[in-house]
């Protein structure tokens, strides 16, 4: 089985082109095998490129634990980079992709690939306990659930404790991605993220959108700015509070290979 290893700000995926042929085994189990960093290729998730309706492509993304992710901002940029470079779409032309969270349109941009990520849905702040202390948590949906926490200093926040506890908190029945966020300037956030089904990752596109939307809605930032993650920087733009948020950043191929475990 041919695969392509891809990454966007260190958020890494094993990409399978399934536009012509389905694998011989169940995708959730295949995701666990391929993304294993010791016995497999290694990655935060399995990115499947599938045929969609009306000539479009469809993205199916599985977390490293085999669970399905409805949307992924870094993963969908990798899909666009793959489609453009492998002739599945006309290079550089706008590309509309079907996802479990709806249609998403991608275009080539100065800082890589720009994605229309849909409208953030912000919930009311919650007072939750994790890591033995209370936190003020802002739920945000980007087609997948997020728990955004603003902290005075990112270096002081115990993500390793707070992340897994809030991921599985009863307030989030579908589990949550957890973002710890420091506002460092009116146009700059610093963030660490605990992704459901993966643990801490170097970047998260939907998490960056959720954090930026929560900050902008609270008046902590302007509606255009950047989010700095351990893997690099993403550009965000949310011009209309009732409209979609836009995410921009790079995506690259790391290497290609053949997986002997499938047909």
N, C-alpha and C positions, 0 to 999 in steps of 0.2 A: 504494500500500500504506500503510495507516494504521499509525502507530507512536506509542508513548508513551515519552518519555525519563523515566527514574526514577533516583533516587539514594538510597543509605542510607549515611550518614557519608561522602559523597563518592565511594563506590564506585558508579559510574554504569553504567546499562544501557539499551540500546534494547529496549523490550518490544514483542513482537508477539502479538496475540491470534489464535491459530490454532485456536480451538475449533470454528470453522465452515468454515474454508477454508485449505488449504495454499498456500504461496507457489509461484510459478511457477519458482523456481530453488532449487538445492541450498543447505541452511541454512549449511553451513560457509563457502561462498563468500559468501553473503549477510552472514554475521557479519563477515567481513573488510571488506566494502564499507561496511556501516552503521556500524561502530565506528571507522572511520578518522576521526581528529580533524581532518584537513585537507580530505578529499574526501567525507566522509560526515557522519553525524549526530554521531558521536563517542561513545565509551564504553569501559568495561573489558570489556564482553561483550554478547552478544545473549541476551535472556531470552525464551523462547518459552513461551506458555501453551497447552497442548494438552489435548484430552479424554483422561481416564484411564478406568480401569475402575470399575464400580459407582458411576457418577455423580461420581467424583472428578475433580480437575484434575491434570495432569501437567506438571512443569517440565522443559524441556530448555534447558540453558545452554551457550553456546559462548563460549570466550575470544576476545579480540581477534584472535588469530592463526588462528582457525577451529577450534581443537581443542575437544573436548567436555569439559566439567567435570561430574563426577558429582554434586557438591553445592556449594552456595554459601549461606552463612548470611545475607549481605546481600541476595543475589538473591532468595532465597525469601521474605524479608520484603517486598520490592518486589512479588513476585507476589501475596502476600496482600493488600497494600494495593490493588493493581490490581483483583483479583477482587472485593473488598468494594465498591469505589467504582464498578465497572462492571456490577454485578448478576450476576456469575458465581458468587457465593456470598452467603449471607445476611450482611449487614454485622454485624460484631461477634461472630458465632458462631464457635466453633472450626472450623478448616479443616484437613483432612488432605490433603496433596499427595503425589503419587507423584514420586519422584526416582530417578535412577540409583543412589543409595545406599540406597534404601528409602523407606518412608512417613515423612513428617514432619508433625507437628501444630502448628498456629500458633493463638495466641489473642491478643486485644487485651489490652494491659497498660498500666500507669501510664507506663512509659517508651517506649511505642510498641507493638511487636509481640514477643511471646514465642514462641520456637521450641524445640521438643524436637529436639535435634540428633543424637540417637543416642549410643551409648557410645564414648568415645575408646578407641583401641587403641594402647597405648604400647609402643614397642620399646626395646631396650637402647641405651644411649648409644654413639655411634661417635666415634672420633677421625679427623677428616677434615681435609684441607688445602684451603684456598681463599684467594685473595688473597695468596698467598705466606706464609701462616702456618697453624698448626694450630688447629682448633676442636673443642670438645666439642659434638656434635650429638645431639639426642634426636629420633628418628623418632616421629611420631604420625600415626595415620590417623583422619580424620573422614569416611570414605567417599572421601576424596582424600588424597594423601600430603603430609606436612608435615615440615620440618626445623627444629626449635626450638633456638635458641642463646641461652643466658643470658649477658649482658654486664654489666660493672660500670657502664658509662656508655653510654647509647644514642647520645649525640652523638659518641662516639669510634669507633663501629663503621662500617666501610666497606661498607654494604649494596650500593652500586653495583658493588663488586668481588665480594663474597662471594655475593650473590644469584644472578647468572647462572651462576657456576661451580658452586654447589651444586645449582641447578635441574637442571643437566645432568650431575651427578656420577654415576659408574657405580653408586654405592650406591643410587641411586633410578632404577630402570629405566623407570619411568613419569614421570620428572621429578618435581620437588618444589616446593611453595611453601615459601619460606624466611622464618622469623620471627626477628628479633633482638629480645630481650626484656630489659628492665631491671626488677628487682623494687624498687619504691620504697616499699612499705608492705605489711603482711600482707594487705591487701585491695585492693592496687592494682599493676597492671603497666603499664609503658609499652612500646610495641611499634612497630616498623616492619616492613613486609612486602614481599617480592618474590614476586609471584604468577606461577606458571608460565603462559606464554602471554600475559602482560600486562606484566610488569615491575613496578616499584614502584607501588603503589596507595595511596590515602588510608586504606583500611580493608580488612579481610578477616574475615568472620564465622567461617568454619571455622578460620582462622589464630588468631583470638582464643581459640576453644575449645581448639585444640591447645596454645597457649602456657599457658593457664590450667590445663589438665589436667596438663601436664608440671610446672608449678610446684606445684600442689596435691599431686601424687603424690610430689614430692620434698620435701614439707614446707616449701616456701618461702612458701606462702600458705595462707589458710583456704580452705574450699570454697565460699565466696560472696564475690564481689568485683567489681572493675571492671578493664577493659582500656582504656587510653587510647591512641588512635591519632591520626595527623595529622588525620583527618577528624572525630574526636569520640570519645565514650566509649560502650562497650558494657558491659552488666551480665551477669555470669556466675554460674551456680549449679550446683554438682555435688554434690548431697546424698549420693549413694550411689556409692562407687567402682566398683561393679559395674553401675551403671545409667547412664541418659543424662545428658548435660550440657545445661543450658538457657541459651539466649542471648536477650537482650532489648535492643531498640534501635529507633530510628525508621526510617521509610521514606516517601519523598515522591515525588509527581509533579513533574517540572520543566516539561515542556511536551509538547504533542502536535503531530503534523504528518503530512504525506503524503510518502512516499518514491517518487520517480518511476521508480526503477529496477526495480520489480517489480510484479506484478499483484495 
